[in-house]
Amino acid sequence: MRMSEFVVRPAILPSLTATTKEGVIRAMVESLRDAGQFRGADLEDITRAILRRELLGSTGIGRGVAIPHTKHTSVEKLVGTLAVSPNGVAFDSLDGEPVYIFVLLISPQDRPGDHLRALENVSRSLRDEAFVRALRAATTRDEISTLLDRLDR
């Protein structure tokens, strides 16, 4: 389950302006909606599901990276998006540092294996310092998309 397989390219946010955890999650969910990824779903319900998951423990894994995620009935297959915050966002990360790179995942309720494989792939990919630096330097959706393609080669 490679990132290039589930990141919805039109939903990538190369210059996230949100300044709060909820704002980041809301902006990313809206970008997936705008890219046509939810069938008749209530955006508030999806956003609340992700925020509920955050209450179990922050998905800010440290080193400027967070992977907010949930399972939800609004999707038929795993979908995700990636956002870059030039200024960083306080996200209750494990290391207490701001987050600059966000990868949001939403998977169907009945596909826990896909969800876990995607989380594993994202966390492994974001441990690559050079990849994270390149993402932070990217300023366009196309640049980020190219980085995802290169990562999976």
Buried (B, 14 or more C-beta within 10 A) or exposed (E): BBBBBBBBBEBBBBEBEBEEBEEBBBBBBBBBBEBEBBEEBEBEEBBBBBBEBBEEEBBBBBBBBBBBBBBBBBBEEBBBBBBBBEEBBEBEBBEEBBBBBBBBBBBBEEBEEBBEBBBEBBBEBBEEEEBBEBBBEBEEBEBBBEBBEEBEE
